[in-house]
Amino acid sequence: MQQGYNKVILLGRLSRAPELRRTPRGTAVCTFSLTVPGELQTSGGEKAEDLFIAVVVFGSLAEHCHATLRLDAPVLIEGSLVQRRWQGVGGISQSKYEIVAQTVRLME
């Protein structure tokens, strides 16, 4: 059996304000985007592009994130990387990677 470990820790700034919605069962779901600066220099001497990462938070932490986080706020995210898959228009398979956060810390 292969073992794995899926933990992501990111420090960045909110590039999209938090949005709150609820599942049909009433669970709070907060989504936002995090911008993580690219490396200062690549091996070729160029600056790497910034990363824009989708973050999803559930439950009471989702409500807290929606109430306290603002656009451009510096945050530390701890969570796991997940891949969502779905059938798009015309039955084309699509996917998206995102972070499901277990910890969100405002770094002001």
C-alpha positions in Angstrom: 0.0 0.0 0.0 1.3 3.4 -0.9 1.2 6.1 1.7 0.8 9.7 1.0 0.7 13.0 2.9 -1.4 15.9 1.7 -0.7 19.2 3.6 -0.3 22.6 2.2 0.9 25.7 4.0 0.7 29.1 2.1 1.3 32.7 3.0 -0.2 35.2 0.7 -2.8 37.9 0.3 -6.5 37.7 -0.5 -7.0 38.6 -4.2 -10.8 38.1 -4.1 -13.0 39.0 -1.2 -14.6 36.1 0.7 -18.0 34.9 -0.5 -20.3 32.9 1.8 -23.0 30.5 0.8 -24.7 27.5 2.4 -25.1 23.9 1.3 -28.7 22.5 1.1 -28.1 21.1 4.7 -27.1 24.6 6.0 -23.3 24.1 6.2 -21.5 27.4 5.7 -19.0 27.5 2.8 -16.6 30.4 2.2 -14.5 30.8 -0.9 -11.8 33.2 -1.8 -8.6 33.5 -3.8 -5.1 33.8 -2.4 -2.2 35.4 -4.3 1.2 33.9 -3.4 4.2 35.8 -4.8 6.3 33.9 -7.4 10.0 33.2 -6.6 12.2 36.2 -6.7 14.2 34.8 -9.6 14.1 31.6 -11.7 17.2 29.9 -12.9 17.0 31.9 -16.1 17.1 35.2 -14.1 13.4 36.1 -14.5 10.8 36.7 -11.8 8.3 33.8 -11.7 4.6 34.7 -12.0 2.4 35.1 -8.9 0.2 32.1 -8.1 -3.6 32.6 -7.8 -5.0 29.8 -5.7 -8.7 29.0 -4.9 -9.4 28.4 -1.2 -12.5 26.8 0.3 -13.4 26.8 4.0 -16.3 25.0 5.7 -18.4 25.4 8.9 -17.9 27.9 11.6 -14.4 28.8 10.3 -16.1 29.7 7.0 -18.4 32.2 8.8 -15.4 33.6 10.7 -13.4 34.1 7.5 -16.3 35.8 5.8 -16.8 38.2 8.7 -13.1 39.1 9.3 -11.1 38.7 6.0 -10.9 41.6 3.5 -9.4 42.0 0.1 -5.6 42.2 0.2 -5.4 40.9 3.8 -2.3 38.9 4.5 -3.2 35.4 5.6 -1.6 32.0 6.4 -3.5 29.0 5.2 -3.0 25.4 6.3 -5.0 22.7 4.6 -5.0 20.1 1.9 -5.0 20.1 -1.9 -8.1 18.7 -3.6 -9.1 18.2 -7.2 -12.7 18.8 -8.2 -13.9 17.1 -11.4 -17.1 17.7 -13.4 -18.7 17.5 -16.8 -18.8 20.9 -18.5 -20.7 22.1 -21.5 -20.9 19.5 -24.2 -19.9 16.7 -21.8 -16.3 17.9 -21.7 -14.5 16.7 -18.5 -13.1 19.6 -16.5 -11.1 19.9 -13.3 -9.9 22.4 -10.8 -7.4 22.3 -8.0 -8.1 24.1 -4.8 -7.1 24.2 -1.1 -9.6 23.1 1.5 -8.4 25.1 4.5 -8.5 23.7 8.1 -6.6 26.8 9.5 -6.8 30.4 8.4 -4.8 33.0 10.3 -4.9 36.8 9.6 -1.2 38.0 9.7 -1.6 41.7 10.4 
